[in-house]
């Protein structure tokens, strides 16, 4: 199911944000020569993610991925504040 859509840069950035939220640990998009392909490649380990990214980069494409840190930060952003606030 390959479909091509034409959209503005702002619409594209919004689409990338949504795609990023759907893949917390893996590759969600690749770009090359003004074209982008949305992906849904979930990884189980950092090693697997790095291998996948290397494979795409070897083909000469820009890889957009999440390594899991963003997901962990968004779970409880107030946790760091609690640590600092609880110190005497």
Backbone as JSON, one array per atom type, in Angstrom:
{
  "sequence": "XXXXXXXXXXXXXXXXXXXXXXXXXXXXXXXXXXXXXXXXXXXXXXXXXXXXXXXXXXXXXXXXXXXXXXXXXXXXXXXXXXXXXXXX",
  "N": [[0.83, -1.16, 0.0], [1.41, 1.6, -1.15], [1.4, 4.99, -1.0], [1.45, 8.35, -2.09], [1.67, 11.6, -0.81], [1.19, 15.08, -1.05], [2.28, 17.78, 0.86], [2.47, 20.64, 3.07], [5.42, 21.95, 4.73], [4.92, 22.41, 7.44], [2.68, 20.8, 7.91], [3.87, 18.35, 7.45], [5.76, 18.25, 9.54], [4.0, 18.05, 11.72], [2.87, 15.56, 11.17], [5.13, 13.94, 11.46], [5.55, 14.25, 14.19], [3.31, 12.93, 15.26], [3.84, 10.35, 14.28], [6.2, 9.81, 15.63], [5.28, 9.59, 18.24], [3.96, 7.18, 18.1], [5.89, 5.25, 17.86], [7.78, 4.5, 20.26], [10.28, 3.33, 20.69], [12.29, 2.85, 18.3], [12.42, 3.03, 14.65], [10.76, 5.62, 13.06], [10.53, 7.13, 10.72], [12.01, 7.74, 7.48], [14.08, 9.77, 5.39], [14.83, 11.11, 2.14], [16.18, 13.0, -0.43], [14.06, 14.98, -0.52], [11.83, 13.4, -0.21], [9.84, 11.42, 1.97], [9.44, 8.54, 4.01], [7.15, 7.01, 6.02], [7.67, 4.93, 8.78], [7.23, 1.97, 10.79], [8.87, 0.65, 12.63], [9.51, -1.16, 15.26], [11.79, -1.74, 17.91], [13.56, -4.11, 19.97], [15.86, -3.9, 21.41], [18.71, -1.8, 22.12], [20.87, -2.45, 20.54], [19.64, -3.69, 18.35], [18.2, -1.49, 17.35], [20.31, 0.27, 16.66], [21.56, -1.24, 14.65], [19.55, -1.3, 12.71], [19.32, 1.45, 12.13], [21.91, 1.92, 11.12], [21.8, 0.34, 8.81], [19.87, 1.7, 7.24], [21.17, 4.19, 6.99], [23.37, 3.44, 5.51], [22.23, 3.17, 3.07], [21.99, 5.74, 2.36], [20.06, 7.44, 3.49], [18.29, 9.75, 5.63], [17.64, 9.09, 8.97], [14.95, 8.93, 11.2], [14.39, 8.44, 14.5], [13.41, 7.0, 17.69], [14.86, 6.52, 20.85], [13.86, 5.6, 23.21], [14.34, 7.17, 25.48], [12.87, 9.53, 25.44], [10.3, 8.59, 25.9], [10.52, 7.63, 28.52], [11.01, 10.01, 29.9], [8.62, 11.34, 29.57], [6.85, 9.91, 31.08], [6.87, 10.44, 33.9], [7.36, 13.48, 34.43], [7.62, 15.09, 36.67], [9.14, 13.76, 38.51], [11.89, 14.29, 38.83], [11.81, 16.84, 39.92], [10.66, 16.25, 42.39], [12.72, 14.88, 43.67], [14.64, 16.91, 44.02], [13.17, 18.7, 45.56], [12.75, 17.3, 47.87], [15.11, 17.27, 49.22], [16.99, 18.32, 52.13]],
  "CA": [[0.0, 0.0, 0.0], [2.26, 2.78, -1.28], [0.66, 6.2, -1.38], [2.23, 9.58, -1.98], [0.87, 12.78, -0.46], [1.9, 16.36, -1.09], [1.85, 18.58, 2.01], [3.39, 21.71, 3.46], [6.43, 21.55, 5.72], [4.29, 22.42, 8.77], [1.85, 19.58, 7.99], [4.8, 17.23, 7.53], [6.3, 18.22, 10.9], [2.95, 17.53, 12.58], [2.76, 14.13, 10.9], [6.29, 13.31, 12.09], [5.32, 14.25, 15.64], [2.38, 11.84, 15.54], [4.53, 9.09, 14.01], [7.16, 9.64, 16.71], [4.56, 9.14, 19.43], [3.5, 5.81, 17.89], [7.04, 4.34, 17.93], [8.63, 5.02, 21.34], [11.63, 2.76, 20.63], [12.46, 2.32, 16.95], [12.48, 3.97, 13.53], [9.42, 6.04, 12.65], [10.53, 7.71, 9.38], [13.28, 7.95, 6.79], [13.97, 10.85, 4.39], [15.87, 11.18, 1.13], [15.9, 13.84, -1.6], [12.76, 15.62, -0.47], [10.77, 12.42, 0.0], [9.89, 10.77, 3.28], [8.67, 7.3, 4.16], [6.83, 6.72, 7.41], [7.97, 3.54, 9.14], [6.69, 1.54, 12.08], [9.84, -0.38, 13.0], [9.74, -1.23, 16.7], [12.98, -2.51, 18.26], [13.55, -4.7, 21.31], [17.09, -3.57, 22.11], [19.49, -0.71, 21.54], [21.68, -3.06, 19.5], [18.77, -3.87, 17.19], [17.92, -0.16, 16.82], [21.52, 0.77, 16.02], [21.76, -2.0, 13.41], [18.53, -0.83, 11.77], [19.71, 2.8, 11.72], [23.09, 1.78, 10.27], [21.36, -0.19, 7.52], [19.24, 2.78, 6.48], [22.17, 5.21, 6.67], [24.21, 2.89, 4.45], [21.49, 3.42, 1.82], [22.05, 7.17, 2.12], [18.85, 8.14, 3.92], [18.26, 10.32, 6.98], [16.81, 8.22, 9.8], [14.31, 9.55, 12.35], [14.1, 7.33, 15.42], [13.33, 7.25, 19.13], [15.65, 5.52, 21.57], [13.22, 5.24, 24.47], [14.54, 8.17, 26.53], [11.75, 10.48, 25.42], [9.16, 7.94, 26.52], [10.73, 7.58, 29.96], [10.88, 11.35, 30.45], [7.23, 11.78, 29.55], [6.04, 9.13, 32.02], [6.73, 11.24, 35.13], [8.29, 14.61, 34.36], [7.78, 15.73, 37.97], [9.95, 12.91, 39.39], [13.15, 14.98, 39.12], [11.49, 17.93, 40.84], [10.42, 15.67, 43.71], [14.01, 14.57, 44.27], [15.26, 18.16, 44.47], [12.35, 19.32, 46.59], [12.78, 16.53, 49.11], [16.4, 17.43, 49.89], [16.93, 19.32, 53.21]],
  "C": [[0.89, 1.24, 0.0], [1.44, 3.95, -1.78], [1.57, 7.4, -1.18], [1.28, 10.73, -1.72], [1.75, 14.01, -0.57], [1.37, 17.19, 0.07], [2.88, 19.65, 2.3], [4.38, 21.18, 4.51], [5.83, 21.48, 7.12], [3.42, 21.18, 8.96], [2.74, 18.36, 8.17], [5.39, 17.12, 8.94], [5.28, 17.68, 11.89], [2.78, 16.03, 12.41], [3.93, 13.37, 11.53], [6.12, 13.23, 13.6], [4.38, 13.11, 16.03], [3.05, 10.48, 15.35], [5.52, 8.78, 15.13], [6.5, 9.12, 17.97], [4.12, 7.68, 19.31], [4.63, 4.79, 18.02], [8.0, 4.86, 19.0], [10.06, 4.49, 21.3], [11.79, 2.09, 19.27], [12.51, 3.42, 15.92], [11.06, 4.33, 13.11], [9.39, 6.71, 11.28], [11.94, 7.73, 8.82], [13.03, 9.0, 5.71], [15.12, 10.76, 3.41], [15.38, 12.02, -0.04], [14.49, 14.42, -1.62], [11.58, 14.68, -0.31], [10.94, 11.78, 1.37], [9.03, 9.52, 3.24], [8.42, 7.09, 5.64], [7.05, 5.24, 7.66], [7.29, 3.23, 10.47], [7.56, 0.39, 12.58], [10.14, -0.31, 14.49], [10.94, -2.13, 16.96], [12.88, -3.0, 19.69], [14.8, -4.35, 22.11], [17.79, -2.42, 21.41], [20.35, -1.24, 20.4], [20.86, -3.23, 18.22], [18.46, -2.51, 16.54], [19.13, 0.4, 16.08], [21.79, 0.06, 14.7], [20.79, -1.53, 12.33], [18.9, 0.55, 11.24], [20.91, 2.74, 10.79], [22.72, 1.29, 8.88], [20.72, 0.88, 6.65], [20.26, 3.84, 6.07], [23.11, 4.73, 5.57], [23.55, 3.07, 3.08], [21.43, 4.91, 1.5], [20.81, 7.94, 2.52], [19.03, 8.7, 5.33], [17.26, 9.51, 7.78], [16.26, 9.02, 10.99], [13.85, 8.43, 13.28], [13.99, 7.83, 16.85], [14.11, 6.14, 19.83], [15.08, 5.18, 22.94], [13.36, 6.28, 25.56], [13.38, 9.15, 26.59], [10.54, 9.88, 26.11], [9.32, 7.94, 28.04], [10.56, 8.96, 30.59], [9.42, 11.79, 30.52], [6.35, 11.01, 30.53], [5.8, 9.91, 33.29], [7.71, 12.39, 35.1], [8.53, 15.28, 35.71], [8.68, 14.93, 38.92], [11.26, 13.6, 39.77], [12.9, 16.12, 40.1], [11.28, 17.4, 42.25], [11.73, 15.37, 44.41], [14.65, 15.84, 44.81], [14.47, 18.81, 45.59], [12.44, 18.59, 47.93], [14.12, 16.64, 49.85], [16.29, 18.5, 50.98], [17.67, 20.58, 52.87]]
}
